[in-house]
Structures are given as structure tokens and as C-alpha cells.
Amino acid sequence: MQGYEIIKKPVITEKSTAQAEVNQYTFLVSGKANKIEIARAVEDAFGVKVLGVNVLVGKPKQKIRQTKSGRVSGTISGYKKAIVTLKEGKIDLFTEKEEK
């Protein structure tokens, strides 16, 4: 897999922005990627050194709602999230890069 296929998008929440101060960044990643592939993709994409990767897997869930016309069932999709700890350097997720 290529780096752009592994890293889907960064997770921007209060907790993840607080973790950025201690060089930890959170990304949604492909469900098929392992820790080594995630570390290489972050190193290639942002030019930093990765110290460690922690992975969390959210399972898909069944949801049933009651409506006026009856019950409606559906699923909430699953996800895979990686918390990447950097050895040194920073990742700037909030500014746009200027094109030359």
C-alpha cells in the first residue's frame, strides 16, 4: 500500500490537540495497515521520525431506531485509529501549504 492509502485523515479533537503538545498525533488509517506501515507512511508524508505507534480498532455496531413508520435498522461503520508518537519534530496539521 502507498502512504496516501494508509493515512486517511487526522483526528482533530480536544484530546488529540492536547496530545500534540507531547508529540503524539492521531490519524484514521486503513483497516489493513499494520504498525510498521503506518510508521513508514507518517515518516514519508511529514518528514519526521516515529518513536512508536499505538492502534485502536473500533468495531462496527448495529443500531435500531424507532420511527413513526416502524423500526429502522442500520450499522455504524468501524474504524482503525493510530496514535503516533514522534521522536522529534512537529506536524503542522492546521496550516495550508502554499503552492509555488
MDAnalysis code that builds the backbone (N, CA, C; Angstrom):
import MDAnalysis as mda
import numpy as np

u = mda.Universe.empty(300, n_residues=100, atom_resindex=np.repeat(np.arange(100), 3), trajectory=True)
u.add_TopologyAttr("name", ["N", "CA", "C"] * 100)
u.add_TopologyAttr("resid", np.arange(1, 101))
u.add_TopologyAttr("resname", ["MET", "GLN", "GLY", "TYR", "GLU", "ILE", "ILE", "LYS", "LYS", "PRO", "VAL", "ILE", "THR", "GLU", "LYS", "SER", "THR", "ALA", "GLN", "ALA", "GLU", "VAL", "ASN", "GLN", "TYR", "THR", "PHE", "LEU", "VAL", "SER", "GLY", "LYS", "ALA", "ASN", "LYS", "ILE", "GLU", "ILE", "ALA", "ARG", "ALA", "VAL", "GLU", "ASP", "ALA", "PHE", "GLY", "VAL", "LYS", "VAL", "LEU", "GLY", "VAL", "ASN", "VAL", "LEU", "VAL", "GLY", "LYS", "PRO", "LYS", "GLN", "LYS", "ILE", "ARG", "GLN", "THR", "LYS", "SER", "GLY", "ARG", "VAL", "SER", "GLY", "THR", "ILE", "SER", "GLY", "TYR", "LYS", "LYS", "ALA", "ILE", "VAL", "THR", "LEU", "LYS", "GLU", "GLY", "LYS", "ILE", "ASP", "LEU", "PHE", "THR", "GLU", "LYS", "GLU", "GLU", "LYS"])
u.atoms.positions = np.array([
    [0.828, -1.188, 0.000],
    [0.000, 0.000, 0.000],
    [0.870, 1.247, 0.000],
    [0.360, 2.284, -0.649],
    [1.048, 3.566, -0.681],
    [0.694, 4.368, 0.572],
    [1.509, 5.383, 0.867],
    [1.294, 6.189, 2.064],
    [-0.047, 6.897, 2.080],
    [-0.492, 7.389, 0.915],
    [-1.766, 8.091, 0.858],
    [-2.946, 7.136, 0.998],
    [-2.739, 5.840, 0.792],
    [-3.789, 4.856, 1.000],
    [-3.872, 4.441, 2.471],
    [-2.785, 4.579, 3.201],
    [-2.735, 4.156, 4.604],
    [-3.335, 5.226, 5.508],
    [-2.869, 6.459, 5.397],
    [-3.361, 7.550, 6.238],
    [-4.569, 8.166, 5.565],
    [-5.733, 8.061, 6.202],
    [-6.949, 8.633, 5.626],
    [-7.088, 10.104, 5.982],
    [-7.059, 10.421, 7.300],
    [-7.167, 11.808, 7.725],
    [-6.760, 11.924, 9.182],
    [-6.339, 13.119, 9.614],
    [-6.028, 13.311, 11.029],
    [-7.312, 13.451, 11.840],
    [-7.241, 13.079, 13.101],
    [-8.365, 13.232, 14.016],
    [-8.135, 14.527, 14.784],
    [-9.074, 15.469, 14.645],
    [-8.945, 16.767, 15.296],
    [-10.008, 16.855, 16.397],
    [-9.598, 16.627, 17.633],
    [-10.471, 16.746, 18.797],
    [-9.699, 17.484, 19.883],
    [-10.371, 17.772, 20.979],
    [-9.676, 18.429, 22.097],
    [-8.547, 17.559, 22.623],
    [-8.834, 16.281, 22.782],
    [-7.829, 15.373, 23.326],
    [-6.632, 15.235, 22.381],
    [-6.891, 15.117, 21.075],
    [-5.785, 14.936, 20.137],
    [-4.938, 16.201, 20.012],
    [-5.542, 17.384, 20.106],
    [-4.741, 18.599, 20.064],
    [-3.920, 18.771, 21.339],
    [-4.435, 18.297, 22.474],
    [-3.649, 18.328, 23.713],
    [-2.492, 17.346, 23.638],
    [-2.689, 16.210, 22.993],
    [-1.617, 15.228, 22.840],
    [-0.530, 15.726, 21.894],
    [-0.878, 16.628, 20.982],
    [0.110, 17.156, 20.043],
    [1.214, 17.922, 20.763],
    [0.926, 18.435, 21.948],
    [1.942, 19.154, 22.716],
    [3.032, 18.221, 23.236],
    [2.725, 16.926, 23.355],
    [3.727, 15.950, 23.809],
    [4.121, 15.011, 22.660],
    [4.051, 15.543, 21.422],
    [4.476, 14.843, 20.202],
    [3.698, 13.561, 19.926],
    [2.395, 13.552, 20.202],
    [1.540, 12.425, 19.830],
    [0.446, 12.947, 18.904],
    [0.264, 12.291, 17.757],
    [-0.710, 12.701, 16.763],
    [-1.611, 11.524, 16.428],
    [-2.887, 11.794, 16.180],
    [-3.881, 10.756, 15.944],
    [-4.366, 10.829, 14.503],
    [-4.422, 9.667, 13.837],
    [-4.868, 9.578, 12.454],
    [-5.852, 8.428, 12.295],
    [-6.840, 8.591, 11.416],
    [-7.640, 7.468, 10.967],
    [-6.844, 6.794, 9.860],
    [-6.724, 5.484, 9.929],
    [-5.894, 4.756, 8.973],
    [-6.686, 3.623, 8.338],
    [-6.100, 3.035, 7.313],
    [-6.717, 1.908, 6.628],
    [-6.816, 0.711, 7.563],
    [-7.884, -0.052, 7.441],
    [-8.094, -1.214, 8.291],
    [-7.108, -2.333, 8.037],
    [-6.443, -2.318, 6.890],
    [-5.498, -3.375, 6.535],
    [-4.054, -3.039, 6.905],
    [-3.792, -1.808, 7.347],
    [-2.424, -1.374, 7.641],
    [-1.981, -1.859, 9.011],
    [-0.687, -2.214, 9.116],
    [-0.120, -2.586, 10.415],
    [0.732, -1.427, 10.946],
    [1.298, -1.612, 12.141],
    [2.037, -0.535, 12.798],
    [3.255, -0.086, 11.993],
    [3.968, -1.023, 11.384],
    [5.170, -0.687, 10.627],
    [4.812, 0.141, 9.401],
    [3.756, -0.241, 8.687],
    [3.326, 0.509, 7.510],
    [2.848, 1.904, 7.889],
    [2.159, 2.022, 9.017],
    [1.687, 3.332, 9.475],
    [2.870, 4.230, 9.815],
    [3.858, 3.690, 10.509],
    [5.044, 4.480, 10.873],
    [5.782, 4.960, 9.624],
    [5.960, 4.083, 8.644],
    [6.653, 4.485, 7.399],
    [5.857, 5.538, 6.642],
    [4.531, 5.405, 6.606],
    [3.703, 6.373, 5.892],
    [3.787, 7.752, 6.534],
    [3.783, 7.817, 7.865],
    [3.888, 9.110, 8.559],
    [5.269, 9.714, 8.338],
    [6.312, 8.889, 8.401],
    [7.665, 9.396, 8.174],
    [7.814, 9.949, 6.762],
    [7.270, 9.260, 5.771],
    [7.382, 9.721, 4.389],
    [6.535, 10.966, 4.134],
    [5.323, 10.993, 4.681],
    [4.403, 12.093, 4.402],
    [4.814, 13.397, 5.079],
    [5.338, 13.313, 6.308],
    [5.604, 14.524, 7.081],
    [7.078, 14.779, 7.352],
    [7.966, 13.853, 6.995],
    [9.399, 14.055, 7.180],
    [9.832, 14.102, 8.631],
    [9.280, 13.233, 9.471],
    [9.619, 13.186, 10.893],
    [10.047, 11.763, 11.252],
    [10.617, 11.586, 12.443],
    [10.996, 10.264, 12.938],
    [9.943, 9.784, 13.934],
    [9.453, 8.559, 13.725],
    [8.417, 7.989, 14.572],
    [9.055, 7.130, 15.656],
    [8.643, 7.354, 16.901],
    [9.138, 6.580, 18.030],
    [8.276, 5.349, 18.270],
    [6.951, 5.505, 18.153],
    [6.055, 4.376, 18.388],
    [4.678, 4.620, 17.812],
    [3.932, 3.525, 17.622],
    [2.581, 3.600, 17.079],
    [1.663, 2.735, 17.942],
    [0.564, 3.301, 18.421],
    [-0.479, 2.540, 19.118],
    [-1.705, 2.531, 18.224],
    [-2.370, 1.368, 18.131],
    [-3.501, 1.209, 17.223],
    [-4.753, 0.833, 18.011],
    [-5.869, 1.490, 17.685],
    [-7.174, 1.174, 18.271],
    [-8.119, 0.785, 17.136],
    [-8.896, -0.274, 17.341],
    [-9.844, -0.722, 16.336],
    [-11.251, -0.594, 16.901],
    [-12.070, 0.213, 16.234],
    [-13.475, 0.359, 16.612],
    [-14.309, -0.590, 15.771],
    [-15.049, -1.444, 16.415],
    [-15.853, -2.438, 15.712],
    [-17.137, -1.803, 15.173],
    [-17.661, -2.299, 14.043],
    [-18.956, -1.819, 13.559],
    [-20.070, -2.208, 14.532],
    [-21.074, -1.351, 14.655],
    [-22.162, -1.599, 15.608],
    [-23.511, -1.563, 14.902],
    [-24.411, -2.421, 15.337],
    [-25.785, -2.436, 14.841],
    [-26.610, -1.420, 15.633],
    [-27.408, -0.626, 14.938],
    [-28.286, 0.345, 15.583],
    [-29.702, 0.135, 15.084],
    [-30.665, 0.191, 15.990],
    [-32.073, 0.083, 15.638],
    [-32.785, 1.307, 16.197],
    [-33.501, 2.026, 15.318],
    [-34.244, 3.211, 15.730],
    [-35.730, 2.966, 15.557],
    [-36.499, 3.567, 16.431],
    [-37.950, 3.511, 16.319],
    [-38.422, 4.785, 15.636],
    [-39.146, 4.659, 14.523],
    [-39.707, 5.808, 13.822],
    [-41.229, 5.689, 13.802],
    [-41.888, 6.662, 13.220],
    [-43.356, 6.626, 13.134],
    [-43.835, 5.430, 12.301],
    [-43.058, 5.085, 11.281],
    [-43.479, 4.013, 10.388],
    [-42.961, 2.639, 10.810],
    [-42.253, 2.544, 11.898],
    [-41.755, 1.253, 12.367],
    [-40.292, 1.325, 12.756],
    [-39.681, 0.163, 12.838],
    [-38.273, 0.107, 13.209],
    [-37.389, 0.208, 11.979],
    [-36.267, 0.907, 12.146],
    [-35.278, 1.042, 11.075],
    [-33.951, 0.554, 11.640],
    [-33.312, -0.373, 10.949],
    [-32.026, -0.872, 11.430],
    [-30.918, -0.425, 10.481],
    [-29.747, -0.308, 11.022],
    [-28.594, 0.094, 10.233],
    [-27.329, -0.203, 11.009],
    [-26.196, 0.143, 10.422],
    [-24.917, -0.088, 11.086],
    [-24.101, 1.196, 11.116],
    [-23.321, 1.328, 12.155],
    [-22.322, 2.381, 12.248],
    [-21.006, 1.730, 11.848],
    [-20.322, 2.318, 10.868],
    [-19.130, 1.676, 10.333],
    [-17.998, 1.630, 11.352],
    [-17.134, 0.655, 11.202],
    [-15.968, 0.520, 12.067],
    [-14.840, 1.423, 11.593],
    [-13.788, 1.508, 12.382],
    [-12.654, 2.357, 12.044],
    [-11.393, 1.790, 12.670],
    [-10.254, 2.261, 12.189],
    [-8.961, 1.947, 12.790],
    [-8.251, 3.271, 12.997],
    [-7.795, 3.498, 14.223],
    [-7.185, 4.764, 14.597],
    [-5.777, 4.493, 15.105],
    [-4.827, 5.332, 14.705],
    [-3.442, 5.170, 15.140],
    [-2.993, 6.421, 15.879],
    [-2.387, 6.226, 17.048],
    [-1.766, 7.315, 17.793],
    [-0.264, 7.170, 17.590],
    [0.318, 8.148, 16.912],
    [1.725, 8.099, 16.524],
    [2.525, 9.009, 17.443],
    [3.557, 8.462, 18.083],
    [4.449, 9.238, 18.934],
    [5.707, 9.549, 18.145],
    [6.066, 10.824, 18.100],
    [7.245, 11.257, 17.348],
    [8.456, 11.340, 18.248],
    [9.607, 11.022, 17.664],
    [10.873, 11.131, 18.386],
    [11.249, 12.597, 18.545],
    [11.142, 13.329, 17.438],
    [11.442, 14.758, 17.441],
    [10.705, 15.398, 16.283],
    [10.549, 16.702, 16.350],
    [9.853, 17.413, 15.287],
    [8.374, 17.577, 15.585],
    [7.719, 18.314, 14.721],
    [6.292, 18.603, 14.854],
    [5.619, 18.381, 13.515],
    [4.316, 18.093, 13.560],
    [3.485, 18.008, 12.366],
    [2.500, 19.150, 12.450],
    [2.475, 20.002, 11.432],
    [1.561, 21.135, 11.418],
    [0.327, 20.755, 10.606],
    [-0.765, 20.437, 11.300],
    [-1.984, 19.982, 10.639],
    [-2.957, 21.112, 10.340],
    [-2.709, 22.309, 10.834],
    [-3.705, 23.363, 10.766],
    [-3.418, 24.429, 9.723],
    [-2.267, 24.432, 9.072],
    [-1.989, 25.454, 8.077],
    [-1.953, 24.829, 6.691],
    [-2.359, 25.631, 5.717],
    [-2.327, 25.162, 4.342],
    [-0.957, 25.473, 3.750],
    [-0.498, 24.580, 2.894],
    [0.777, 24.795, 2.227],
    [0.550, 25.650, 0.978],
    [1.446, 26.600, 0.753],
    [1.334, 27.473, -0.408],
    [1.955, 26.791, -1.607],
    [1.292, 26.910, -2.753],
    [1.828, 26.366, -3.993],
    [2.690, 27.420, -4.664],
    [3.775, 26.976, -5.289],
    [4.670, 27.923, -5.968],
    [4.388, 27.930, -7.443],
])
